[in-house]
Amino acid sequence: MESSINYKGESLELCEDFIDIGYMAENIEVTDKQGETKEIRRSHPDRSMTLLISFPNASDDFIDEILKIDELLSHIQVPLHCYMIFDKEYKEQTLLKNRLKKFEVVLDTEDEYGNMYGTKLVSGTLAGKLTKSLFLISKDGAIFYLDMPSDLEKPFDLERLRIELNKAYTSYTGVGCHG
């Protein structure tokens, strides 16, 4: 995965650590809209999958894409925990939460998601924010699919996400490869 991200002609750098497909996902602590600490677990007793998505913010540049992803996932019939993660400074989380059907909006207040998943921007005008990223975590807690565009203006590949969700749901073996 590239460590350089582009946004409106500016080159931004990501933190050095990165988690990749096939590796066990990390449990992370986040803060919900009530300010309570919550742990997002890599696996669940009900064998549901987890989807972690981050954006630098929910400005006009990203809001349409956020709502489009939420609409797609609101029609998914398989057990899926969906989290929209923003950096610790995101102030409009309540407004966004009221517009989303499927996602729980949380903040990466301890920088765990940014640092452990390699999604934290460390340079440029978006330094300290999270890059645009999507991690699908399988039922056994391993990273099954990821999408982290090197250009933040490029949308996520939602058709590919739909395919990967189906593959992850039907190909579960019960054993992770790096557990």
N, C-alpha and C positions, 0 to 999 in steps of 0.2 A: 504494500500500500504506500502511496506517495505521502511524503510529509509536508508537501507544499500545496496549498489551497489557493485558488484564485477567486476574487470577488470584485467585480466592477473594475477590472484592470489592476488591482492590487494583489501582490503576492503575500500570502500569510503562511506562517509555519505552525505545524502541530507539535505538541509535546512528543517526546521521544518514544514512550512506551506505546505498545499497540497489541491488541488481542485479535486473533485471526480465526477464520473458519476452522472448525474441528477441535478447537481448544475449549476447555471448560470455562463457562462464563463465570464472572465474579458476582457475588452478592454485593449490593451497594446500599448505603444509607442515603436517603434523600429527605426533603422536607415537603410535606403536603401543603395545601392552600390554607389550612388552619395553623400552620407553623409547627406541626407535630413531626417528629422524626419517624420515618418509616423505612423498613428494610425491603428492598426489592430482591427477591430470591431468584436464584438461577433455575430452580425447579420447584414444582408444586405437588402436593399429595394427590391432587385430582388429575395429574398427568397433563396439565394444560401447558401450552407454549407461552412464551413471553416475547413481546415486541417492544424494543426500546428505540425511540426516535428522538433526535435532538435537532434543534435549529438555533442559530445565534440569537434570534428574537422572532417575534410574530408581527413584524412590520408589514407594510404593504408588499414588500418584496417576497414574503413567504406565506402570508395568511391564506391566500387562495390554495396553495399547495397543501398546507396543513388541513384545511377543510376538505379538500378532495380526498386525501388519505383517510381521514376520519370517516367520510361517507362510504368509501370502499370497505373499510374494516367493520363498519356498523352492520354490513350484510353478511359477514363471515359467520358461518354456523358452528365452527369448531371452537373448543375452549381456548381462549387467547386473552392473556393479560396484556394490556396496551398502556404504555407510559410515554408521555410527551415530556421530555426533560429539557429544562432551561438552566442557565447559570444562576448563581445565587442572587444576582442583582435584578432578576426579571420581575417587574412590578405589575404587569398586566395579567398575571396568571388567573385571577378570578374572572376577568372579562372573557378570556379565552376559554376557560373551563365551562362557562355557561353556554358556549357555542358548540362544544364538542359532545358527541354521542358516545364514543367508544373509549377515548383516551382519558386517563387520569393525568392531570398536569402536576408535575413535581419539580422541585428545584434541587440542583446539585450543590447544596450548601457546603459540603465538605470536600468538594472537588474529586470525589471518588470516581464518578462516571468519567469525568474528563481525563483524569490521570490514569485510571486502570484500563479504560477502553481506548485510550489514545485519541480522544475527541476534543481535547482542550486546545484552543488557539493560543499561541504564546507570543505572537508578534502582530504588528499592524493595527489598524483601527478597531479590529474586533478582538484584540488581545484580552484574554480572560474569559471570553465567551466560548460556547461549544460550537463546533462545526456542525454542518448538516450531516447527520449519520442515521443509519437504520441497522439495527441488529435483531435478527430473528433467532431466538434461543429455543432449541428443540425441547421436547418433553423430558429428556434426560439431562438437560442443563448445559449442553454444548452449543457453541455458536454454529448455527446451521447455514445462515446466509447473512451477508452484510452488503450494504450499499453506502459508500461514502464518496460522493462526487468530488472530483478535484476542482470543479468549478461550481461555486455555490448557486449560480444562476441556472444551472442545469437541474431539471426536476428528477426526482426518484423515478426509477423504472417500475411503475405500478403493475404492469402486466407480468414482469418477472417476479415481483413480490407475490402476486397471486399464485403463480406456478410454484414458487418455493414454499409457500404456505401449504399447498396441497402435498408437495413432496415430503415436507417435514412431518405432516400429520400422518401420511400413509406409510412412511418408511421407518417409523420408530421401532427399534429393536429392543429397547429396555436397557441397553448398556451404552454408556458414553465411552469415547475413545481415550479421554485423558482424565477420567474420574479418579 
